[in-house]
Amino acid sequence: MNSAWSVEYTRLIITLVSTVLFGLVTELWFLSLAIHSVIYIGWHLYQLKAFEQWIKRGAPVKSAPDTSGVWALIVQHFYRSQKSNKDRKKHLANIANHYHAVMSALPDATIVLNEKSEIEWANKASQEILGIDVIRDIGHPLDNIIRDLALQSLLLSDGEQSEVEIPSPVDVLKTLSISKLQYGEHKTLLIARDVSQRIAIQKLRKAFVANASHELRTPLTVISGYLEILDSDDELPTTTGKVVNNALQQALRMEKILNNLLTLSKLEEKSSTKAKGETIAVASVIRRLVADFEDPNSSQQHIFELNIDETLQLLGHEQEFYSLCQNLVSNAIKYSEDDAVIKICWSRNADDLACFAVSDSGEGIAKEHLMRLTERFFRVNVARERKIKGTGLGLSIVKHILDNYGGYLDVQSQLGEGSTFTACFPLSRII
């Protein structure tokens, strides 16, 4: 760099010295200055034109301008910058090719949409799973190619819906799960995967549970009947009576488990529905429920504190709502000491949703177990659960009822301080 500028300074000094000498000899100072200025500027203009023509040709290395001084330095800098840009473009092209190769190799159909839901890119799996031609369909709206109301609703939803299940447009016997992800500026990424096997397994499991529960119900009822007859016989020896009574209690528990399994199967088959059902007088249902638990003949007595909004009603099915409330209150009773206070609240929360909340002062639940409470047969403390003799299905039933109603279950609990289970219903269910 220093040598290039040295050459340029030398060239300028020579021009100035020549101008002075020519002026001294001829005493034509203006002419001398004009001639040397034209020569100096003309030389630079010639180099500038050569540099422009070189850039215009794409700046090939072999035809770089043959120059010196500052112009040689400019050509050198430009060539280095151009080479750096080419290397950067090559690196970005390799990354893009790698990205396309990875995306194309994905077993799930992957589609990129613009703000108009037009296809900008799709991998090979999209043709096999969704029937999209990765060449012909580029630039076309996806909802014109796949006409499905659930998919159109997913595309139009503004973050409220992120996944739907639709029949495959290629094979109606298959079911696809399509997920939506927003990224960049008005870009949408759709991922579709075949979930037919999972759906089939779920249906098989539901059918097995329903059939097994139904088939076991009749013989179990007969067994329970005979055990009740034996248990009521006062002439049975004490030891035999205890065995019969224990067998009867287990049979009744098994019968309750089967009934709960049948209830779950019906709820799963029903799934979410737009049918609102009937108007439920929630206040009277809760009072009837509490009256059922306040049995004066029972050895276990609890104190119920009610906080009920008399005007707040719900659209749904009374039997399902009663089952939901019964399971939540029953859990609070099971895990509370005798004479403990159980608070029951039916009101609107901060989000204006209708919520049924049950609070107890029991031993509480550790945080690591809260997410699994609605799993079937999940036990926090196996030894304690066996003493309580619950079915382990109550909260699963609650969750399925809330899912069908579009609501959710919130659980707040701390060890040693009790728990609060809150079932919230959406605004569309509130009257």
Secondary structure, DSSP 4 states (H G I P E B T S, - for coil): -HHHHHHHHHHHHHHHHHHHHHHHHH--HHHHHHHHHHHHHHHHHHHHHHHHHHHHTT--STT-----THHHHHHHHHHHHHHHHHHHHHHHHHHHHHHHHHHHH-SSEEEEE-TT-BEEEE-THHHHHH---TTTTTTSBHHHHS--HHHHHHHH-SSS--EEEEE-SS-TTSEEEEEEEEETTTEEEEEEEE-HHHHHHHHHHHHHHHHHHHHHHHHHHHHHHHHHHHHT-TTS-HHHHHHHHHHHHHHHHHHHHHHHHHHHHHHHHH-S-S---EEE-HHHHHHHHHHHH--TT-S---EEEEEE-TT--EEE-HHHHHHHHHHHHHHHHHTS-TT-EEEEEEEE-TTS-EEEEEEE-SS---HHHHTTTTSTT--SSHHHHHHHT--S-HHHHHHHHHHHHT-EEEEEEETTTEEEEEEEE-GGGB-
